[in-house]
Amino acid sequence: MMKRLIITVLLFITSIAQAGTLYVSEAASVIMRAAPDSHATILRTISRGTPVELIKKIPNFDLVRTEKNTRGWLASQFLSTKLPRQMQGSLVQKASDFVQQSFTIFHNKFFTASTPAVVQLLQNSRQLEKENKLLRSENSKLQLYNDLKWFLIGAGVLAVGIILGLIIARFRKKRKWRGGWD
């Protein structure tokens, strides 16, 4: 079942980007001309990201057909076989939506049955999720307690060190200095 779903998604994606399909460059809109010449009559402007079907290729120009069935020549430098970024994002979103819908259908078909075994499994699953949540909460509290305990131990060691330092310094002051080396 999962293989079938993956194959369907891949076929869906590849059917959108057919062979012979070019895309107008992301950088600009391109002028479609009646002939393969930069001085030929302008037919229309094709906006960036628009898919076009390649009919014929010559140096520097490509004869293409738009989705509206307009035929004309575009400068080759403004065409690409790669999907423009803005289309890639929407294509990924469509594929994601398709997979989500397929999963929902699959889930509803196989996991919402009302057989006693499935109902028992669902109840056990919910119970385990509750226990897991409770254990995570307790673990978090114990970690906080442990951190606090080590902080207080460190503070205590520091306080004892300061007190011992002060006491030792006091004894040294009371000792008489004899001068010279001993």
Phi, psi and omega in degrees: 000318181292322177299317181298320179295315180296316179298318179298316180296316180296319177296321178299314182293315183288336178290336180285318180261083183282160176293144181086001178266129175243163180233141177292136183309149179290341188279340188201168166269151187238143179271127175269130183243161182283338181219163181281064182211140182289352178252004182289167181299135178278124177273313180188172176253133180255124183283158184298146179085355182287130176281140177225153180263127180283127178254313183211145182236128172230169179303127176075347181221151177231134172275125185226165175234133180274174177296336178271012176069025174272128179257138178186177184256134177238146175296130184301328184295342181261009181244150181217151176276347182276143175294134176297154184304318183295329177284326179299317180298316180290327178293318178296320178297317179297316179296319178297316178298319180297315180296318179298316178296318179297318179297318180298316178298314179299314180298313181296326182288319188256339187245003177249014176295152184256028177290150182302323181294318180292318179299317179297317179298318179296319178295316178298319180298314179297319179297316179295324177296319178296314179298319179298317179297316179297316180295322177296320179296314179297320179298319178297316179296317179296322178295318177297316178299317180296317178298317179296318179300313181292327175297314180294322177297317178297318178296320178296317179297318178297316180297316178298319179297317179296315180298313178299321178298318179293318181295314181296320179297324179294317178296324181292325180292325183285336180293138182279138179271129184264349180076152178074187181262142177266000000 
